Amino acid sequence: QVQLVESGGGLVQAGGSLRLSCAASGRTFSNYDMAWFRRAPGKEREFVVALRRFGSNTYYADFVKGRFTISRDNAKNTMYLQMNSLKPEDTAVYYCAARIASLLQVMSTTTYNYWGQGTQVTVSS
């Protein structure tokens, strides 16, 4: 079992930055692919970014390329999402997700076994 806890959400003005953290416990963090998803009001949960086990393979949704950066610190069992140039349309609950390292594609919610409780990000215009 893996427990995931997100933090770092909040209210920010358009153009601002936030850094989300996802702290993992319970299993060897380095064995897991990690990802961020988000759910905006009235919408389905959508893929944001993923980072495979060894950290060199990253995958970004087109709408965050050049603005968001994912990273992980295996020594601290923590994943980060640096979000810059935030837009009002980035307003959502952000969730971190984990799965045992896999060759499965990274963008589907169904391939992740563990989820955090979510952290709210609100971007004002």
N, C-alpha and C positions, 0 to 999 in steps of 0.2 A: 504494500500500500504506500502511496505517496500523498503527502499533504502539501497543498500549494496555497500560499497566502500572498495576495497582491497588496501593494501599497503605493502611495505616491500620486493618486488621483487628486483632482481638485478643480477649482474654477480658475480659468486663465483667459486673458483677452486674446483675440485673434492676433496672430503673429508671434505669440509667446511660446514658451517651452515648458515641458514637464518631463520628468523621468519617472517611469513606473518601475517598480521592482516586484519580483516574484520569488519568494523564498520557499525552497523545497525542503522537505524532511521525510524521513522514513525509508529511503532507499538510496542507492548510489546514484547521485545526481548525474554523474557523467555518462551513465548508461542510457540516458533518455534524450530523445528528440524533444525540443521545446517549441512552443508557439504562442502567439498572441492572437486572439480573436476579439471582436467587439460586436455589441448589439446596440444599435441606435433605436430610439423610441419608434415603435410601430414597424420595425424591420426585423428581418431574420439575422441570426448571428452570422458574421462574415469573417473571413480570414483576413488577417493583417500582415503577419510576418512569421516565418519559422526559421529555426536554427537547428541543424542536425547535430547529432551527438558530439561530433568532433569539432564543431564550431566553425568549420571553414565553408560550409555550404549553407547559404542563407537564401531565403526566398521572400520577396516582398510583393504585396499587392500593388498594382499600378498606382493606385491613388495615394500611396505613401512613399513611393520611391523618391529619394532625394531629400525627404523630410524626416523620416523615422529611421532609427538605427537600433538593431537588436544586438545584444551581446550577452555573454554568460561568464560567470566566474565559478568554475567547478570547485575551487577550494572553499568558496563561501556558500556553495549550493544555492546560488542566486542567479536569476536571469534579469536583464534590464531591457527597457524600451525607452530610448531617448527620442522624444517627440519635439521637433522644432517646426517653426512656421505653422503653427496650429491654425485650423480653420473652423468656423462654426459647424461645418458638416462632419468634423471629427468628434463631435459630442456623442458620447456613447458610454456604455459600461464596458470596460476592457477586462478580458478574462485571460489568464494564462492557462496553458494546457500542456500536458506531458504524456509521452508514451514511450515504451521500450523502443530503442532504436530500431528502425524499420526501413525497408525500401519502398513502402507505400507512399503515395503522393501525400504531400504535407498540408494541402489546403482543405481537406475534408474534416469536419468536426467529428465524424464517426470513427476516425482512426485514432483518436486520442482517448486514453483511458481515465485520465485524471484532470480535474478542473479546479481552479480556484473559485472563490466566491464572487469575484469581480470587484472592480474599483471604478467609481464614476469619474469621468472626465467631461467637463463642461467648458466649452469655448464660447465666449460671448463676442458679439460683433461690435 
